[in-house]
Amino acid sequence: MAESVTEIPINIEETVRETVQNVTDKPTSSIEGVAIAYLSLVIMAILPIFFGAFRSVKYLKEQKESGERPETMSNKDALMFPLIASCALFALYIFFQFFSKEYINLLLTGYFFFLGVLALSHLLSPIISLIVPASVPNLPYHILFTRGERDSRSDIVNYKFTSYDVICLVISLCLGAWYLLKKHWIANNLFGIAFAINGVELLHLNNVVTGCILLCGLFLYDIFWVFGTNVMVTVAKSFEAPIKLVFPQDLLVNGLNASNFAMLGLGDIVVPGIFIALLLRFDKSLKRGSEFYFRATFTAYILGLLATILVMHIFKHAQPALLYLVPACLGTPLTLALLRGDINALFNYEDQPAIVESPVDSSKTKKSD
């Protein structure tokens, strides 16, 4: 009887110790902290789409003035993209299952460090031009490396930049070094936002049909890999690279050293973003002095993102964001265009109309031959 009495305090002590350890190991987060995290993710998602869309209009104008034809996604590219993305995602999942996660992330970190520095430099360029004092000269430089002589000469490196670009590069390298050394979530988000803005600005859908094919394909892709398997969630949690935006839910408890993160993939920003940017360029082509379709679809994107967060919070399960974003981003402009009588104009719009050779020109070519 005495033995059993002496065993009880020991068991209680061990239980209390394990309970305290479990509580201290799991980051605590308040309701306010969770709300701040989700609100911050929404803001970080909509800002790249907004600024990237307007930068895409400027970029297209510059391309047309220079006579260059920017590369755009074709219908075939849009159809193949979900399949290629699925292969890449599953390959990463296999790598994480059979190889050390540390070595894979080391390679990927170096690759995304290089891309992130370039993306951040491109993003900072107009900002630096505004804040640098006029007393600091903006000197032009030109790196030219050629092969051959005279008529047979070809350019290997032909790059022009300015002293302001050097400042942008130095700042980006410092931020990149911070990310490499600390993997801090703020540095991750800076790179992620830079990727997202550059993606929306530079990746162009030529017409609405291509956008519909791409969004519908990725709609099915996202649902399958999130609900059908654990592949998407496993890769997202194992992949240590700035391909997602994160914000700590325990920020109010643990400050900047918080570790319980809510996350949003860059694909859920860039893919709808390039379609919304296309609608802004369509609005500009109508020359009505308004941005009706852009603003309506932009608002629908925000509501779709809030719906994603709400469902995820209610069911406590990861949600494919495109399940809610694609119907919002496709249904809104198509319905409004149908009601306003712009449906034909919407589907006929192209950033770069295809060059069709006229019969007269083709007959002249045959005669000259």
ChimeraX attribute file (.defattr): number of C-alpha atoms within 10 A of each C-alpha:
attribute: neighborCount
match mode: 1-to-1
recipient: residues
	/A:1	5
	/A:2	6
	/A:3	7
	/A:4	8
	/A:5	9
	/A:6	10
	/A:7	10
	/A:8	10
	/A:9	11
	/A:10	11
	/A:11	11
	/A:12	11
	/A:13	11
	/A:14	11
	/A:15	12
	/A:16	12
	/A:17	11
	/A:18	12
	/A:19	12
	/A:20	11
	/A:21	11
	/A:22	11
	/A:23	10
	/A:24	10
	/A:25	9
	/A:26	10
	/A:27	17
	/A:28	17
	/A:29	18
	/A:30	13
	/A:31	10
	/A:32	12
	/A:33	18
	/A:34	21
	/A:35	12
	/A:36	18
	/A:37	20
	/A:38	24
	/A:39	15
	/A:40	16
	/A:41	19
	/A:42	18
	/A:43	11
	/A:44	21
	/A:45	25
	/A:46	18
	/A:47	15
	/A:48	23
	/A:49	29
	/A:50	20
	/A:51	15
	/A:52	26
	/A:53	28
	/A:54	15
	/A:55	18
	/A:56	24
	/A:57	18
	/A:58	13
	/A:59	15
	/A:60	20
	/A:61	12
	/A:62	12
	/A:63	12
	/A:64	13
	/A:65	9
	/A:66	9
	/A:67	9
	/A:68	10
	/A:69	11
	/A:70	16
	/A:71	12
	/A:72	16
	/A:73	18
	/A:74	18
	/A:75	18
	/A:76	11
	/A:77	14
	/A:78	21
	/A:79	19
	/A:80	14
	/A:81	18
	/A:82	20
	/A:83	14
	/A:84	11
	/A:85	13
	/A:86	17
	/A:87	12
	/A:88	12
	/A:89	17
	/A:90	15
	/A:91	13
	/A:92	18
	/A:93	20
	/A:94	13
	/A:95	14
	/A:96	19
	/A:97	12
	/A:98	8
	/A:99	10
	/A:100	10
	/A:101	14
	/A:102	13
	/A:103	11
	/A:104	16
	/A:105	16
	/A:106	13
	/A:107	11
	/A:108	15
	/A:109	20
	/A:110	14
	/A:111	12
	/A:112	18
	/A:113	22
	/A:114	12
	/A:115	15
	/A:116	25
	/A:117	24
	/A:118	19
	/A:119	23
	/A:120	25
	/A:121	22
	/A:122	18
	/A:123	19
	/A:124	19
	/A:125	16
	/A:126	13
	/A:127	11
	/A:128	15
	/A:129	15
	/A:130	9
	/A:131	8
	/A:132	13
	/A:133	9
	/A:134	9
	/A:135	6
	/A:136	9
	/A:137	11
	/A:138	14
	/A:139	10
	/A:140	11
	/A:141	12
	/A:142	11
	/A:143	10
	/A:144	11
	/A:145	11
	/A:146	12
	/A:147	11
	/A:148	9
	/A:149	8
	/A:150	7
	/A:151	6
	/A:152	7
	/A:153	10
	/A:154	13
	/A:155	10
	/A:156	10
	/A:157	12
	/A:158	11
	/A:159	10
	/A:160	11
	/A:161	13
	/A:162	13
	/A:163	14
	/A:164	20
	/A:165	22
	/A:166	13
	/A:167	17
	/A:168	22
	/A:169	20
	/A:170	14
	/A:171	16
	/A:172	24
	/A:173	19
	/A:174	12
	/A:175	20
	/A:176	24
	/A:177	15
	/A:178	15
	/A:179	22
	/A:180	16
	/A:181	8
	/A:182	11
	/A:183	16
	/A:184	14
	/A:185	20
	/A:186	16
	/A:187	18
	/A:188	24
	/A:189	19
	/A:190	20
	/A:191	28
	/A:192	25
	/A:193	27
	/A:194	23
	/A:195	26
	/A:196	29
	/A:197	28
	/A:198	23
	/A:199	24
	/A:200	29
	/A:201	26
	/A:202	19
	/A:203	19
	/A:204	21
	/A:205	27
	/A:206	22
	/A:207	24
	/A:208	20
	/A:209	17
	/A:210	20
	/A:211	24
	/A:212	19
	/A:213	19
	/A:214	26
	/A:215	23
	/A:216	18
	/A:217	18
	/A:218	25
	/A:219	20
	/A:220	14
	/A:221	19
	/A:222	21
	/A:223	17
	/A:224	16
	/A:225	17
	/A:226	18
	/A:227	15
	/A:228	10
	/A:229	11
	/A:230	12
	/A:231	17
	/A:232	22
	/A:233	16
	/A:234	15
	/A:235	19
	/A:236	17
	/A:237	9
	/A:238	15
	/A:239	20
	/A:240	18
	/A:241	20
	/A:242	26
	/A:243	20
	/A:244	22
	/A:245	25
	/A:246	23
	/A:247	25
	/A:248	26
	/A:249	25
	/A:250	25
	/A:251	23
	/A:252	16
	/A:253	15
	/A:254	15
	/A:255	10
	/A:256	13
	/A:257	12
	/A:258	18
	/A:259	18
	/A:260	18
	/A:261	19
	/A:262	16
	/A:263	16
	/A:264	22
	/A:265	17
	/A:266	18
	/A:267	17
	/A:268	20
	/A:269	29
	/A:270	24
	/A:271	22
	/A:272	25
	/A:273	28
	/A:274	25
	/A:275	28
	/A:276	29
	/A:277	29
	/A:278	27
	/A:279	27
	/A:280	24
	/A:281	22
	/A:282	23
	/A:283	19
	/A:284	16
	/A:285	14
	/A:286	14
	/A:287	9
	/A:288	9
	/A:289	9
	/A:290	12
	/A:291	16
	/A:292	17
	/A:293	22
	/A:294	24
	/A:295	17
	/A:296	17
	/A:297	25
	/A:298	25
	/A:299	16
	/A:300	22
	/A:301	27
	/A:302	18
	/A:303	16
	/A:304	21
	/A:305	25
	/A:306	18
	/A:307	15
	/A:308	19
	/A:309	19
	/A:310	14
	/A:311	13
	/A:312	15
	/A:313	14
	/A:314	8
	/A:315	9
	/A:316	9
	/A:317	11
	/A:318	15
	/A:319	20
	/A:320	22
	/A:321	24
	/A:322	26
	/A:323	19
	/A:324	19
	/A:325	26
	/A:326	24
	/A:327	16
	/A:328	22
	/A:329	26
	/A:330	21
	/A:331	14
	/A:332	18
	/A:333	24
	/A:334	18
	/A:335	13
	/A:336	16
	/A:337	17
	/A:338	12
	/A:339	10
	/A:340	9
	/A:341	11
	/A:342	16
	/A:343	15
	/A:344	10
	/A:345	13
	/A:346	21
	/A:347	14
	/A:348	12
	/A:349	19
	/A:350	18
	/A:351	18
	/A:352	15
	/A:353	10
	/A:354	8
	/A:355	6
	/A:356	6
	/A:357	8
	/A:358	8
	/A:359	9
	/A:360	8
	/A:361	9
	/A:362	11
	/A:363	11
	/A:364	10
	/A:365	10
	/A:366	8
	/A:367	7
	/A:368	7
	/A:369	6
